[in-house]
């Protein structure tokens, strides 16, 4: 389809990467990214994957011959929820439902995302969505309230878990906590901003744009 939507939220769980303290993994949040397009030709999506898979097999064969190391093409795993089907590779360590590069498809849309659970939420939310024929052009909305809440949470975690982050060195802990007041001041500097919305469209054959700030 001709339309595309890019959605980013900050409700993803952190992957359990070695070196990140357990307290941060348990309480921290990470961005989730989802790219969405309407499905106009479902069969072509499968055909495209076959071409990509064939190309990747040829590339890996060449790399294997150069390095004298046999690297077979990995097979994707799949999962299904309602009418949403998702495919992903399991070769990336520390993956979870909230942190896995994946592609998905339901009856209406195709998705590429960093989070399987994020796509499930989006798909469920779009199930009863009604298109607005009057809405044309490109739209962008940025919510500063979400960003402030996200950054404030990380600042408070840095204060609460300073020892877990830098160890038991009192000087290092003091250094971390010494930077927090400046971080809080920077956060407060744009506390009056609510949202920014941009709209680009064609009007009478001319490209026009508008930018709206809500405070």
C-alpha positions in Angstrom: 0.0 0.0 0.0 1.0 3.6 -0.4 0.7 4.7 3.2 3.3 4.3 5.9 3.2 4.9 9.6 6.1 5.0 12.0 5.2 4.7 15.7 7.7 5.0 18.6 6.8 4.5 22.3 9.0 4.1 25.4 7.2 1.3 27.1 9.5 -1.5 26.1 11.3 -3.7 28.6 15.1 -3.7 28.7 16.9 -6.8 27.3 18.8 -8.8 30.0 22.2 -7.9 28.6 25.2 -9.0 30.8 26.7 -6.0 32.5 23.4 -4.2 33.0 22.4 -4.4 36.7 19.3 -6.5 37.4 17.6 -3.5 39.1 17.9 -1.5 35.9 16.6 -4.5 33.8 13.6 -4.9 36.0 12.7 -1.2 36.3 14.1 0.4 33.1 12.1 1.1 29.9 13.4 1.2 26.3 12.0 2.6 23.1 9.9 0.4 20.8 9.7 1.1 17.1 7.0 -0.1 14.7 6.8 0.5 10.9 3.3 -0.2 9.4 2.0 -0.4 5.8 -1.3 -1.5 4.5 -1.3 -4.8 2.7 -2.3 -4.4 -0.9 -0.9 -7.6 -2.3 -0.3 -10.3 0.3 1.1 -12.9 -2.2 3.9 -10.5 -3.2 5.1 -10.3 0.4 5.9 -14.0 0.4 7.5 -13.7 -3.1 9.7 -10.9 -1.9 10.9 -13.0 1.1 11.8 -15.9 -1.2 14.0 -13.5 -3.3 15.6 -12.0 -0.2 16.2 -15.5 1.3 17.8 -16.7 -1.9 20.1 -13.7 -2.1 21.1 -14.1 1.6 21.9 -17.8 1.0 24.2 -16.8 -1.9 25.9 -14.1 0.2 26.5 -16.4 3.2 27.9 -19.1 0.8 30.4 -16.6 -0.6 31.4 -15.5 3.0 31.7 -19.1 4.1 34.1 -19.8 1.2 36.2 -16.7 1.9 36.5 -17.5 5.6 36.6 -21.3 5.3 33.7 -21.4 7.8 30.3 -22.9 6.9 27.6 -20.4 7.8 24.2 -21.7 6.9 21.2 -19.4 6.3 19.2 -19.2 9.5 15.6 -20.3 9.5 13.0 -17.9 11.0 10.8 -18.8 13.9 7.1 -17.9 13.8 4.3 -17.2 16.2 0.6 -16.5 15.8 -1.9 -14.5 17.8 -5.5 -14.2 16.5 -4.9 -13.4 12.8 -1.5 -11.8 13.4 1.5 -13.8 12.2 5.0 -12.9 13.2 8.5 -14.1 12.0 11.8 -13.6 13.7 15.3 -15.1 14.0 16.5 -16.5 17.3 20.2 -16.0 16.7 20.4 -12.6 18.5 21.0 -13.2 22.2 19.0 -11.7 25.0 15.8 -11.5 23.0 12.4 -11.3 24.5 8.9 -10.7 23.3 9.6 -7.0 23.9 13.0 -7.0 22.2 13.2 -8.9 19.0 13.6 -7.7 15.4 10.5 -9.1 13.6 8.1 -8.8 10.7 4.4 -9.4 11.1 1.3 -9.5 9.0 -2.5 -9.5 9.7 -5.5 -9.2 7.4 -5.0 -5.4 6.9 -1.3 -4.5 7.6 2.3 -5.4 7.3 4.6 -4.6 10.3 8.4 -4.4 10.9 9.3 -3.8 14.5 11.8 -4.1 17.3 9.2 -5.6 19.6 6.7 -8.5 19.0 4.5 -7.4 21.8 4.4 -3.8 20.5 3.1 -5.1 17.1 0.4 -7.1 18.9 -0.8 -4.0 20.7 -0.8 -2.0 17.5 -2.6 -4.7 15.5 -5.3 -5.0 18.2 -5.7 -1.2 18.3 -6.1 -1.0 14.5 -8.7 -3.9 14.3 -11.7 -1.5 14.4 -9.9 1.6 13.0 -11.8 3.7 10.4 -9.8 5.5 7.7 -10.3 9.3 7.5 -10.5 10.2 3.7 -10.0 13.9 4.6 -6.6 13.2 6.2 -4.0 13.5 3.5 -0.3 14.2 3.3 2.3 13.5 5.9 1.6 13.9 9.7 4.0 13.8 12.6 3.2 14.1 16.3 5.8 14.3 19.0 4.6 14.1 22.7 6.9 15.9 25.1 5.0 14.6 28.1 5.9 11.1 27.2 9.6 12.1 26.7 9.7 14.0 30.0 8.2 11.0 31.9 10.7 8.6 30.3 13.8 10.8 31.0 12.6 11.5 34.6 12.3 7.8 35.3 15.9 7.2 34.1 17.1 10.1 36.3 15.4 8.7 39.3 16.8 5.2 38.6 20.3 6.6 38.3 19.8 8.2 41.7 18.2 5.1 43.3 20.6 2.6 41.8 23.8 4.6 41.6 25.8 1.9 43.4 24.5 -0.8 41.1 25.5 1.2 38.1 29.1 2.2 39.1 29.9 -0.2 42.0 30.6 0.6 45.6 33.1 3.4 44.9 31.9 6.4 46.9 33.6 8.9 44.6 31.9 7.3 41.5 28.5 7.3 43.2 29.0 10.9 44.2 30.0 11.8 40.7 26.8 10.2 39.2 24.5 11.9 41.7 26.4 15.1 41.2 25.3 15.2 37.6 21.6 14.6 38.4 20.7 18.2 39.4 21.9 19.4 36.0 19.9 16.7 34.3 16.8 17.7 36.2 17.3 21.3 35.2 17.7 20.4 31.6 14.5 18.4 31.8 12.6 21.3 33.4 13.8 23.7 30.7 11.1 22.3 28.3 8.4 21.5 30.8 6.0 24.0 29.1 6.0 22.1 25.8 3.1 19.7 25.4 3.2 18.4 21.8 4.6 19.4 18.4 2.6 18.5 15.3 3.8 18.8 11.7 1.7 18.4 8.5 3.1 18.4 5.0 0.7 18.2 2.0 0.0 19.3 -1.6 -2.4 22.2 -2.0 -3.3 23.4 -5.5 -0.2 21.7 -6.8 2.1 23.3 -4.3 3.9 21.6 -1.4 2.9 23.3 1.9 3.8 22.6 5.5 2.6 23.7 8.9 4.1 23.3 12.4 2.0 23.6 15.6 3.4 23.8 19.1 1.1 23.2 22.0 2.2 24.5 25.4 
